[in-house]
Amino acid sequence: MYRIPFSRVNWITSSFLIGTALIALIGVPIYIIKQGFDWFQFAMFFVFLCATMMSITVGYHRLFSHIAFKAKMPVRLFTLIFGAWAFENSCLDWASDHRRHHKHVDHDDDPYDISKGFFWAHIGWLLFKLNPVPPMDNVNDLRKDKLVMWQHRWVHLIGLSGLIIPAIMSFCWNSYMGKDAWQGALGGFLIAGVLRVVVAQHCTFFINSLCHTVGRQPYSTKHSARDSAIMAFLTFGEGYHNYHHEFQHDYRNGVKPWQWDPSKWTIWTLSKFGLADSLRRVPDGKILLAEMREARRRAQLRLEEIHSSGPSVCQLASASVHEVIEKLSSNYHELEKAVADRVQLSREKMNDWQTETRQLIRELGRIRPVSTTP
């Protein structure tokens, strides 16, 4: 029988995570049923949720953890304040854990290692103390940042303001509208405060759990990270996790033009207003090489599967897969040489290769071995 290791329970964190979840699941519905829907409180919920989530994705993640771009003081201050409102620890701690996750993904030194189970990757690593406690020797660059260290010292007080300010705003709004001010304060605290925190946290946690369990792996299968368009929508673009693990220093996660990545668009927009610069992006050739490499690997696996089916399997399927592999290999080597020689490829040529790669993958999926025995 499994026994909870109470000596390792992080009681403060566990109490907060479980307590806020229960308030959100029980307290918020009761309040809405008794007091009714208030558009002002839900408008605050939406605005503050966007500010909180964008501060995690744009600030904590892409700016401070990966240095995918540089930002001016107003952007850094904004993301540090609203990032603290998520109650996901200080930026310094968050970045240290995340850098360790990328360095040791799917292994013991990964703080939210998915191989230890979905629950562990999602929230278990927070409920229990990591043993041994990992050193914070990978954020020395952030220790030199005065704003980061200021937030690290005052993160809990800043976070509490994210519960108090919505309550004060709702109190003032209800007073202005001639409604019960204290009921408004309670609603602001519950909906734009606690509910917002719980939603923001679990959307973030699902990147560690769900995006290492379900989804596509178009760039690499060397790690468990997966792309999920649904999670990208819920996390402002963070769901394209397979790409991110393969090219972690790119300021974009949704690298394709049609992929939902508001964080990428925000960073680009900030750069146009002079509030961000040094945006790092992986060359299109390297991205396409990764896609071709993975497509070729899948084709090889498909060929092995057909060969293992026995001599009674029609050779036509094997020949078809061989043809796909040859086309993929030819394109791959041509692109690889161009990238190595730093040859400037036209956008049209890149699009043609990309389109053909997708067509070959679809063709591979349609190939079915057929038995030749009567």
C-alpha positions as CSV (number, residue, x, y, z in Angstrom):
1,M,0.0,0.0,0.0
2,Y,1.3,3.4,-1.0
3,R,2.1,5.7,1.9
4,I,2.4,9.5,1.6
5,P,5.9,10.6,2.7
6,F,4.7,13.2,5.2
7,S,8.2,14.2,6.0
8,R,8.7,15.5,2.5
9,V,5.3,17.3,2.2
10,N,5.8,21.0,1.4
11,W,3.0,22.1,3.8
12,I,2.9,25.8,2.9
13,T,2.8,25.3,-0.8
14,S,0.4,22.3,-0.5
15,S,-2.0,24.2,1.7
16,F,-2.1,27.2,-0.7
17,L,-2.5,25.1,-3.8
18,I,-5.2,22.8,-2.4
19,G,-7.0,25.7,-0.5
20,T,-7.2,28.0,-3.5
21,A,-8.4,25.1,-5.7
22,L,-11.2,24.3,-3.2
23,I,-12.2,28.0,-3.0
24,A,-12.4,28.2,-6.8
25,L,-14.3,25.0,-7.1
26,I,-16.8,25.5,-4.2
27,G,-16.7,29.1,-3.1
28,V,-16.9,30.8,-6.5
29,P,-20.0,28.8,-7.7
30,I,-21.8,29.5,-4.4
31,Y,-21.0,33.2,-4.6
32,I,-22.3,33.4,-8.3
33,I,-25.5,31.4,-7.4
34,K,-26.3,33.7,-4.5
35,Q,-25.1,37.1,-5.9
36,G,-25.5,36.5,-9.6
37,F,-23.2,37.3,-12.5
38,D,-21.3,40.6,-12.3
39,W,-19.8,41.6,-15.6
40,F,-17.3,43.9,-13.9
41,Q,-15.8,41.1,-11.8
42,F,-15.5,38.8,-14.8
43,A,-14.0,41.6,-16.9
44,M,-11.4,42.0,-14.2
45,F,-10.9,38.2,-14.2
46,F,-10.2,38.2,-18.0
47,V,-7.9,41.3,-18.0
48,F,-5.9,40.2,-15.0
49,L,-5.7,36.6,-16.3
50,C,-4.2,37.9,-19.6
51,A,-1.7,40.1,-17.7
52,T,-0.8,37.2,-15.4
53,M,-0.4,34.6,-18.1
54,M,1.5,36.9,-20.5
55,S,3.8,37.8,-17.7
56,I,4.6,34.1,-17.2
57,T,5.0,33.3,-20.9
58,V,6.6,36.5,-22.2
59,G,8.5,37.4,-18.9
60,Y,9.3,34.4,-16.7
61,H,9.7,32.0,-19.6
62,R,11.0,33.6,-22.8
63,L,12.6,36.7,-21.4
64,F,14.2,35.6,-18.2
65,S,14.5,31.8,-18.4
66,H,15.7,31.6,-22.1
67,I,16.9,35.1,-22.8
68,A,15.1,34.8,-26.1
69,F,15.0,38.6,-26.4
70,K,15.9,41.7,-24.4
71,A,13.4,44.1,-22.9
72,K,13.3,47.6,-21.5
73,M,12.6,48.3,-17.8
74,P,8.8,48.9,-18.2
75,V,8.3,45.5,-19.8
76,R,10.5,43.7,-17.3
77,L,8.8,45.4,-14.3
78,F,5.4,44.7,-15.7
79,T,6.1,41.0,-16.2
80,L,7.8,40.6,-12.8
81,I,4.8,42.2,-10.9
82,F,2.1,40.3,-12.7
83,G,4.2,37.2,-12.8
84,A,4.2,37.3,-9.0
85,W,0.4,37.5,-9.2
86,A,0.4,33.9,-10.5
87,F,1.9,32.6,-7.2
88,E,4.3,30.4,-9.2
89,N,7.2,31.5,-7.0
90,S,9.8,34.2,-7.8
91,C,11.2,34.7,-11.3
92,L,14.6,33.6,-10.0
93,D,13.3,30.3,-8.7
94,W,11.0,29.7,-11.7
95,A,13.8,30.2,-14.1
96,S,16.2,28.0,-12.2
97,D,13.7,25.1,-12.2
98,H,12.9,25.7,-15.9
99,R,16.5,25.7,-17.0
100,R,17.1,22.5,-15.1
101,H,14.0,21.0,-16.8
102,H,15.5,21.7,-20.2
103,K,18.9,20.5,-19.3
104,H,17.7,17.2,-17.8
105,V,14.3,16.6,-19.4
106,D,12.8,13.2,-18.7
107,H,15.6,12.3,-16.2
108,D,15.9,12.4,-12.4
109,D,17.4,15.9,-12.3
110,D,14.4,17.3,-14.1
111,P,12.2,18.9,-11.4
112,Y,8.9,18.0,-13.1
113,D,10.1,14.8,-14.8
114,I,7.2,13.2,-16.7
115,S,8.7,9.7,-16.3
116,K,7.6,10.0,-12.6
117,G,4.0,10.2,-13.7
118,F,1.5,12.7,-14.9
119,F,0.5,13.9,-11.4
120,W,4.1,14.4,-10.4
121,A,4.9,16.5,-13.5
122,H,1.7,18.5,-13.1
123,I,1.7,19.4,-9.4
124,G,3.3,16.6,-7.3
125,W,6.8,18.1,-7.6
126,L,5.4,21.3,-5.9
127,L,3.5,19.4,-3.1
128,F,6.6,17.5,-2.1
129,K,10.1,18.8,-1.3
130,L,12.6,17.8,-3.9
131,N,15.2,15.6,-2.4
132,P,18.0,16.6,-2.5
133,V,17.2,20.3,-2.9
134,P,18.7,21.3,-6.3
135,P,21.3,24.1,-6.2
136,M,20.4,27.4,-7.8
137,D,23.8,27.7,-9.6
138,N,22.2,28.1,-13.1
139,V,20.8,31.7,-12.6
140,N,23.9,33.7,-11.8
141,D,23.0,36.0,-14.7
142,L,19.7,36.8,-13.1
143,R,21.2,37.4,-9.7
144,K,22.9,40.4,-11.3
145,D,19.5,41.9,-12.3
146,K,18.3,44.3,-9.6
147,L,14.7,44.1,-10.7
148,V,14.7,40.3,-10.6
149,M,16.3,40.3,-7.1
150,W,13.8,43.0,-5.9
151,Q,11.0,40.7,-7.0
152,H,12.6,37.7,-5.4
153,R,12.7,39.4,-2.0
154,W,9.2,40.7,-2.1
155,V,7.4,38.1,-4.3
156,H,4.9,37.0,-1.7
157,L,3.9,40.6,-0.8
158,I,3.5,41.4,-4.5
159,G,1.5,38.3,-5.0
160,L,-0.9,39.2,-2.2
161,S,-1.6,42.5,-4.0
162,G,-3.0,40.4,-6.8
163,L,-5.7,39.2,-4.4
164,I,-6.3,42.5,-2.6
165,I,-6.4,44.9,-5.6
166,P,-9.3,43.1,-7.4
167,A,-11.2,43.2,-4.1
168,I,-10.6,46.9,-3.6
169,M,-11.6,47.7,-7.3
170,S,-14.8,45.7,-7.0
171,F,-15.5,47.4,-3.6
172,C,-15.2,50.8,-5.2
173,W,-17.2,49.8,-8.3
174,N,-20.2,48.5,-6.2
175,S,-20.1,51.6,-4.1
176,Y,-20.2,53.8,-7.2
177,M,-23.1,51.7,-8.6
178,G,-25.0,51.8,-5.3
179,K,-24.6,48.1,-4.6
180,D,-23.3,46.3,-1.5
181,A,-19.7,47.2,-1.5
182,W,-18.5,44.4,0.8
183,Q,-20.3,41.8,-1.4
184,G,-18.4,43.3,-4.3
185,A,-15.1,43.1,-2.5
186,L,-15.8,39.4,-1.8
187,G,-16.6,38.8,-5.5
188,G,-13.5,40.6,-6.7
189,F,-11.4,38.5,-4.3
190,L,-13.0,35.2,-5.3
191,I,-13.3,35.7,-9.1
192,A,-10.5,38.1,-10.2
193,G,-8.3,37.0,-7.4
194,V,-8.5,33.3,-6.4
195,L,-10.1,31.9,-9.5
196,R,-7.7,33.7,-11.7
197,V,-4.7,32.3,-9.8
198,V,-6.0,28.7,-10.0
199,V,-6.7,29.0,-13.7
200,A,-3.3,30.5,-14.5
201,Q,-1.5,28.0,-12.4
202,H,-3.1,24.9,-13.8
203,C,-2.8,26.2,-17.4
204,T,1.0,26.5,-16.7
205,F,1.2,23.1,-15.0
206,F,-0.5,21.4,-18.0
207,I,2.5,22.4,-20.1
208,N,4.7,20.3,-17.8
209,S,2.2,17.4,-17.7
210,L,-0.1,17.3,-20.7
211,C,2.4,18.6,-23.2
212,H,4.8,15.9,-22.3
213,T,2.0,13.2,-22.7
214,V,-0.4,14.0,-25.5
215,G,0.3,15.6,-28.9
216,R,2.4,15.6,-32.0
217,Q,6.2,15.4,-32.2
218,P,7.0,16.9,-35.6
219,Y,10.6,18.0,-34.7
220,S,12.1,15.4,-32.4
221,T,11.3,12.3,-30.4
222,K,14.5,12.5,-28.4
223,H,12.4,13.9,-25.6
224,S,8.8,13.6,-24.4
225,A,7.7,17.2,-25.3
226,R,4.7,17.4,-27.6
227,D,2.9,20.1,-29.6
228,S,-0.7,20.8,-28.6
229,A,-2.8,23.4,-30.4
230,I,-5.4,23.3,-27.6
231,M,-2.9,24.0,-24.9
232,A,-1.3,26.7,-27.1
233,F,-4.7,28.5,-27.1
234,L,-5.0,28.1,-23.3
235,T,-1.5,29.2,-22.5
236,F,-1.0,32.1,-25.0
237,G,1.2,30.1,-27.3
238,E,3.2,27.8,-25.0
239,G,1.5,24.6,-26.2
240,Y,4.0,24.1,-29.2
241,H,6.2,22.4,-26.7
242,N,8.0,19.9,-29.1
243,Y,9.3,22.9,-31.1
244,H,10.2,24.7,-27.9
245,H,12.3,21.9,-26.5
246,E,14.1,21.5,-29.8
247,F,14.8,25.2,-30.2
248,Q,14.4,26.6,-26.7
249,H,16.1,30.0,-27.4
250,D,13.7,31.1,-30.1
251,Y,11.4,33.9,-29.0
252,R,8.6,32.0,-30.9
253,N,6.9,28.8,-29.9
254,G,4.3,28.7,-32.6
255,V,6.8,29.1,-35.4
256,K,4.3,28.7,-38.2
257,P,2.4,31.8,-39.3
258,W,-1.0,30.2,-38.6
259,Q,-0.1,28.9,-35.1
260,W,-1.7,30.6,-32.1
261,D,1.1,32.4,-30.2
262,P,0.0,35.7,-28.7
263,S,3.2,35.8,-26.7
264,K,5.2,35.8,-29.9
265,W,3.1,38.6,-31.4
266,T,3.4,40.6,-28.2
267,I,7.2,40.4,-28.2
268,W,7.3,41.4,-31.9
269,T,5.0,44.3,-31.3
270,L,7.1,45.5,-28.3
271,S,10.2,45.4,-30.5
272,K,8.4,47.7,-33.0
273,F,7.8,50.2,-30.2
274,G,11.4,50.1,-29.0
275,L,10.5,48.2,-25.8
276,A,12.2,44.9,-26.9
277,D,15.2,44.0,-29.0
278,S,17.6,41.2,-29.9
279,L,14.8,38.9,-30.7
280,R,16.4,35.4,-31.3
281,R,14.9,33.1,-33.9
282,V,16.1,29.9,-35.4
283,P,16.8,30.0,-39.2
284,D,14.0,28.5,-41.3
285,G,16.5,26.0,-42.8
286,K,17.4,24.5,-39.4
287,I,13.7,24.1,-38.5
288,L,12.9,22.4,-41.8
289,L,15.9,20.1,-41.4
290,A,14.5,19.0,-38.0
291,E,11.1,18.3,-39.6
292,M,12.7,16.3,-42.5
293,R,14.9,14.4,-40.1
294,E,11.9,13.3,-38.0
295,A,9.9,12.5,-41.1
296,R,12.7,10.3,-42.4
297,R,12.9,8.5,-39.0
298,R,9.2,7.7,-39.1
299,A,9.6,6.4,-42.7
300,Q,12.4,4.1,-41.5
301,L,10.3,2.8,-38.7
302,R,7.4,2.2,-41.1
303,L,9.7,0.2,-43.3
304,E,10.9,-1.9,-40.4
305,E,7.3,-2.5,-39.4
306,I,6.5,-3.8,-42.9
307,H,9.6,-6.0,-43.0
308,S,8.6,-7.5,-39.6
309,S,5.2,-8.5,-41.0
310,G,6.7,-11.5,-42.8
311,P,7.3,-12.6,-46.3
312,S,3.6,-12.8,-47.1
313,V,3.3,-9.0,-47.1
314,C,3.1,-7.4,-50.5
315,Q,6.4,-5.9,-51.6
316,L,4.6,-2.9,-53.1
317,A,4.2,-1.4,-49.7
318,S,8.0,-1.8,-49.0
319,A,8.8,-0.3,-52.4
320,S,6.5,2.7,-51.7
321,V,8.1,3.4,-48.3
322,H,11.6,3.1,-49.9
323,E,10.6,5.7,-52.5
324,V,9.4,8.1,-49.7
325,I,12.6,7.6,-47.8
326,E,14.7,8.3,-50.9
327,K,12.8,11.5,-51.6
328,L,13.1,12.7,-48.0
329,S,16.8,11.8,-47.9
330,S,17.5,13.6,-51.1
331,N,15.8,16.8,-49.9
332,Y,17.4,16.5,-46.5
333,H,20.9,16.2,-47.8
334,E,20.4,19.1,-50.3
335,L,19.0,21.3,-47.5
336,E,21.7,20.2,-45.1
337,K,24.5,21.2,-47.5
338,A,22.8,24.5,-48.2
339,V,22.6,25.3,-44.5
340,A,26.2,24.2,-43.9
341,D,27.4,26.3,-46.9
342,R,25.3,29.2,-45.6
343,V,23.6,29.4,-49.0
344,Q,20.7,31.8,-49.0
345,L,17.6,29.8,-50.1
346,S,14.6,31.5,-51.6
347,R,11.3,31.5,-49.7
348,E,9.7,29.7,-52.6
349,K,12.2,26.9,-52.4
350,M,11.8,26.5,-48.7
351,N,8.0,26.4,-49.1
352,D,8.3,23.8,-51.8
353,W,10.4,21.6,-49.6
354,Q,8.1,22.0,-46.6
355,T,5.0,21.2,-48.7
356,E,6.6,18.1,-50.2
357,T,7.7,16.9,-46.7
358,R,4.1,17.2,-45.5
359,Q,2.8,15.4,-48.6
360,L,5.3,12.6,-48.1
361,I,4.3,12.2,-44.5
362,R,0.6,11.9,-45.5
363,E,1.6,9.5,-48.2
364,L,3.5,7.4,-45.7
365,G,0.4,7.2,-43.5
366,R,-1.7,5.9,-46.4
367,I,0.7,3.0,-47.2
368,R,-0.7,-0.2,-45.9
369,P,1.0,-3.7,-46.2
370,V,-1.2,-6.1,-48.0
371,S,-0.9,-9.9,-47.7
372,T,0.0,-11.8,-50.9
373,T,-1.3,-15.1,-49.6
374,P,-4.7,-16.3,-50.7
